[in-house]
Amino acid sequence: MEIQPNEKNYGRILKCAMSVGEQMLISGTDVNRVEDSIVRMCRAYGAVRVDVLSITSSIITTIETPEGDCITQTRRITSRTNDLMRIEALNRLSRRICETRPTMDEIDAELKKISTMKPLRWYFAALAAIIVASSFTVFFGGTWRDAIAAGLAGIVVFAFERAVSHVKNNKIVFNLLASILGGAFSVGTVRIGLGENLDFIMIGVIMLLIPGMAMTGAIEDLLMGDTITGLLRLCESVIAACAIAAGFAVATYVCGATELINLSSKGDPHKLVQLAMALISALGFALKLGMKRPTRLTAAAIGGLIGWGAYLLAAYLGCNDFAACFIAAAAGALYSQIMARTMHATATVFLVPAVIPLVPGRALYYTLSSMLHGRPDLVSGWGSTTALEALAIALGMVAVLVVVSGIMTVKRQLLLRKAK
């Protein structure tokens, strides 16, 4: 039932819009989409002007009613997760609100339903941890024995995360402790002869924790003009990365395994192996982020294959690492836009898995490890690689976003002209 003009309570309308935006931000949606969704929802109910400021920790919105009254509401965001299925459900709700303008009671009921969505079953989450850790270990150059060791370490990290899920309120401390535990277990697998290359095992495990995607997203925010959000996310990512590196370093020193670390090791698996692992890692990462539908999981896996395939093709044609990362990220972003419109979903659902094989997890690991081992000669090389790859990925995603947004704007203008 649509709200009639004389029934409108703009305070409650803003409250519902803010509740949707809050849940989107908590679930991992970028601030641009949160702001755009709140603006569209408020305008759908007749707000004359909507001003939204969203950062990672809060949302502030002021609306002006047709009568000239101004209403402001603020929401404080205390936690953030990554739940692709919840993002998709919230995106569908925001679209429905804009198209059909349901009553506030209907919106509240739908929000309650979304907030009580069942999380991924624990055995699927454990499987996702195994897939991500194992596939990335092979992807970066480890052996199949290393993959088994990384998969077992991934289960340990998952079990720790699940054990403290109800009490963890400090992500930095959690990452530090999880890294110590995962690092110590990785050392143990090498000591008993199960694993062969400690570096690659640790890199596979670290991909479960390392904020490479967050770092890339922070640079994307900066490029899109969201300076405050970008700087906040970048600081959070760097601190989290340092905590993770410190955890693995502590585990290495305590277990007396410093001689097993090779800071200049470079794996070079066969290109077909890389493509297969890119597909599998994208599938595992999508599952880890809460994606459940088989069609979505298949599309996400194909996205990882396309992204890394574009990187290998660009490198084969003579592009340097920066250009290859840019082209691959653009290909992944374009694929996500196409799939979003084909499957009537949000592009984020397909974008994250598509670019995850490109995230400079290995470079970031070696940067921080070199720093902690007192090797400034290696820090500069790995550090510049990390920064350039993250910048190239962000530029590729932004380029596609700008082009697609421009095309959609022109399309809307043409439709309006035809309607007149």
N, C-alpha and C positions, 0 to 999 in steps of 0.2 A: 504494500500500500504506500503510495507516494505521499509525501508531506505537502499539505497545502500551505500557501504563503502565510495565511494568518495563524498557522499552527507552529511556525518556526520558532525554535528556541536556539538562538545562535550560540549561546554558551554551551549548550549540550552538543550542538553540531560540532563546535570546535573541539570539545572534549572527546567525541568519538573519532574525529579525524586525527587528533593527537594520539589516541590509544592505538590506532592502526599504525601510525608512523613510529610510535615507540616500539611496538612489537617488530616492525620491519627492521629497525636499527638494531635491536637486541639480537635478531636472527642473522645479522650479518649483511644486510643491504647497505649499499653505499649511500652517503649523505645526499648526493644529488637526486637519487630516486626517491628518498624519503621526503625531501623538500618538495619535489615535483608532485608527489602523490598527495601530500597535505594541501598544497595549493589547489590542485584539481578537485579534490573532494569538497573543500570549503566553497569554491566557486560554483560547484554543481548545485549547492543549496542556496545560492544567491548572494554570497559575500561579495562586496564591491571591490575590496582590496585585501590581499593576503600577503603578509610578510613573514617569511620563515627563516630562522637561522638554526642550522643543525650542525653539531660537531659530534665526536664520538661519545661524549659524556652527557650531552643535554640537547633538548629541542626547545626553542622559544618561538612562539607563533602569535602574531597579532592580526586580527581581522577587523575590517570595517563593514558594518551592516548597511543596508540601504537607507536606514534612518539616520546614519551618521555616527552611530555609537561605535566605540572601539573596545575590543575584548582581547585580553592577552592571557595566555596560559603557558606554563613551563613544565617540562618533564625532565627529571634527572635520570640518566642511564647509568646504572651501577654495574652491569655485566653485559658481555657480548659473547655470542656463540656463532657457529656457522651451521645453519640448518636450511638446506636448499629446499626441502619440501614445504617447510613452514613459510619460507620466502615466497614460494609459488602460490601457496594458499592465500597469503596476505595480498599478493599482487592481484589475484582473481577477485578478492573482496573489494579492493580499491577500484578496480575496473567496474565491478557491479554497482558500487556506490555512485560512481560518476554517470553510469548509463541509466540506472533505474531509480536512483534516489530513494532507497528503502527508509523505513522509519528507524529512529535511534534504537528502539527496542530490538529490532531485527539485527541491526549492526552489532549491538552488545551481545546478542545470542550467538552470532556467527563468530565474533571475537573469542567468546568463551569456548566455543567448539574448537577453534584453532589452537588456543592456548593449552587445551587438554589433549592435543594430538599425541598419540602414542609414539614415543621415541623409537629409534631403530632397536630391534631386539639384540640382546647382548651377544648372541652367537654370530649375528651378521656384523656387528661392530668389531668383534674379535677377528672375524674373517677379513674385514676391511683392513685392519692393522697389519695382518700377515701379508696381505696382497701388496699394500703400499710399501712396507719395509723391504720385502723380498724383491719386488719388481724394480724398485729404485736401486737396490744393491747391484743387480745385474745390469741395469740401465747405465750406471756409472762405471762399470768395468769389473765388478766382482764375479766370482765363480758361482756355480750352482750350490756348492757347499756354503759359501758365504751367504747366499740367499736363504738357505735353511736356517743358518745361525741368526740372520737378521729377522726372519719371520718369528723365531722363538723369542728373540729380544723384544719384538713388537708386541707379542702377547703379554710379556712382563710389563711393558709400559702401559698397555691397555688395562691390565688388571689393576695396576697402581692407580690409574686415572679413575677407574670405576670404584675402587675402594674409597677414594677420597672425594668422590663427586659431590657428596652432600656437605662436605666441610671445607672444601677448597674455596677461598675467597681472595687469594693472592696468586695471580697467574705467574708472577715472576718466581715466587718460592716454589710453586708447583713445577714449573719448567726446570728449575735447578735440581729439585729432588728426583724428578722423572729422568733427567739426563744422567744423574749419578747412578741411578738404578740401572738404566738401559746400558750405560757405558760399562759398568762393572760386569753385567751379564755378557756383554759382547766380548770383553776381555776373557771371561771364563770360557766362552765357546772356542776361542782361539787356543787357550791354554790346554784344553782337553783334546784338541786336534779336529774339532768339528769345523770351525771356520779357518780360513787361510789368510785373508787380508783384513786386518782390524779396521783400517781406514774405510774401506768400502762397506763393511758391516755397520760401522758407526754412522756413515752417511745415509745408509738406508733407514736406520732407526731414527736419525735426526730429522728426516723428512716428515715424520709423524708430528714433530714439534716445531720445527724451524719456521719462523715467520716470513718466509720468502715472498709468499703471496701478499701478506700485509704490507711488506716493504714496497713491493711493486705498486700496490694500491695507493700507498701514501704518495708516491711520486706522481701517480695518475691524478690524485686530488690536487697536488700542487700545480700540475700542468693545466687543470681545468679551472684554476683560479680559487679553489678552496684552500687558501693558505693555512688558516688556523687548523683545519682538520688534517691537512697533509702533514704539517709539522708535528701535530700530536701523534698521529699514527706512525710517523717515522721515528720519533723518540721512543714510543712504545716498542716498535719493532727492534730497534737497536738494543734497547735494554733487555728485551726478551732474548735476543740472539746472544748477547753477552752472558746471560744467565745459563743458557743452554750450553754454550761453549765452556763456561766455567765448570758446569756439572760434568761434562765428559772429560775435561782436564783433571778434575779431582779424582774421578774414577780411574783414570789412567795412572796417575801418580800413586794413589793408594794401593792399586793392584800391582804396582811395579812393572807397568807395561809400556813405559816411554820408548823403549827400544823397538816396539812393534809399530810405532807411528812413522809413516813415510810422508813427509809434508809435500813432496814433489811428485807423488805418484799420479799417473794419468791413465785411466782405463780407456781402452779403445775397442769395445765390442763390435761385432759385425753389424752393418747397417740394418739388416733384417732383424737382428736381435734387438737393436735399439727401437725399431718401429713396433715390434711385438710388445716390448716392455712399456713403451709409451702408451699403447692401447690399454694394457693391463693396469698400469699405474693410474691412468685417468679413470678407469672403471672402479678401482679400489678407492680412489680419493672421492669420487662421487658417492659411493656407498658409505664411506666414512662421514661425509657431510649430510647424511640422512636421506639420500635419494633412494626410493624404494621401487618405483615402477620400472619394470623390465625395459619398456620402450625408452624411458628417460636414461636409464643406465647404458643401454646400447648406444644411444645418441651421444652420451657423454664420452664413452670409450672411443667412438669414431672421431670425436673432436680432438682427443689427445693424439690420435694417429695422424690426423690432418695437420695439426700444429707442428708436430715434430717432423712429419714428412716434408712440410714446407721449409723447415729449417735445413734439413739435409739437402733438399733440392737447391736452395739458395747457396749453401756452402759448396755444393758440387759445381755450381755455375760461377764460382769465384768470389762470392760475397764474403766480406770479413764477418767476424762474430757479431758485431753490433748490427750490421745490415741484415744478417740472417735472422737474428732475434726479432728485429723489427718486422720483417716480412712474415715470420712465423706467427708472431703475436697478432698481426693484422689478419692473417688467414684464420686464426682461431676465433678472433673477434667477429669477423664476417660470418663464419660458420655459425656462431652463437646467435647472431642476429637473424640469420635465415631460419634456424631451427626454432627460435622463439616465435616467429610468425607462423611457421608450419605447424607447430604443436601447441600454439596459443599459450605460451608460458613466458616467464621473464628470461631475458638473455643471460642473467647471472647464473642461472641453473646450468647452462652449457659453457659459459665462458671460463669459469674457474677450472673445471676438468680439462678444457682444451689447452690452457696455457700452463698447467701445472708441470708438464715435463720441461718447460723452458725456464722455470724458476731456478735462479742460481744457488741451489742448495749446496752443491759441492764447493763452489767458489767461496760462499760465505763460511762454510765449515773450515776450509783451509785458511781463510783470512784470519779468523778468530783463533784457530789452533796455532798458526804461525806467531800470532801476537803473544799468546800465552806461553809459547815455547821460546820466546826471545829471538825470533828470526825476522828482524825488520826488512831484510832483503827480500823475503817472500811475502811479507805483509803488503807491500806496495803493489806487487804484481797481482796477487789474488784479490786485493781490495779494489783495485781499479777494474778488474774483470767483473766483480760483483756489482759495482756501481753502474758500469756501462751496460751490462746485461739487463739490470732492473730498469734503467732508463729506456733502453730500446724496447722492452716489453710494454712499458707504460705508454711510450710514444705510439707504438703500433695499435694498441687498444684505443687510445684517444683519437687517432687519425680515423679509424673506422667509425667511431661514435660520432665524430663531427660530420663526416660525410653522410652517414645514415640519417642523422638529425636534420641536416640540410635538405636531404631528399624528401623526408617526411613533411617538413615545413612547406616546401614548394608544393607537395601533393595536396596538403590541406588548403593552401591558398587557391589552387586550381579548382578544388571542389567547391569552395565558397563562391568563386566567380561563376561557376556553372549554376549553382543554386540561385544566384541573383538573376 
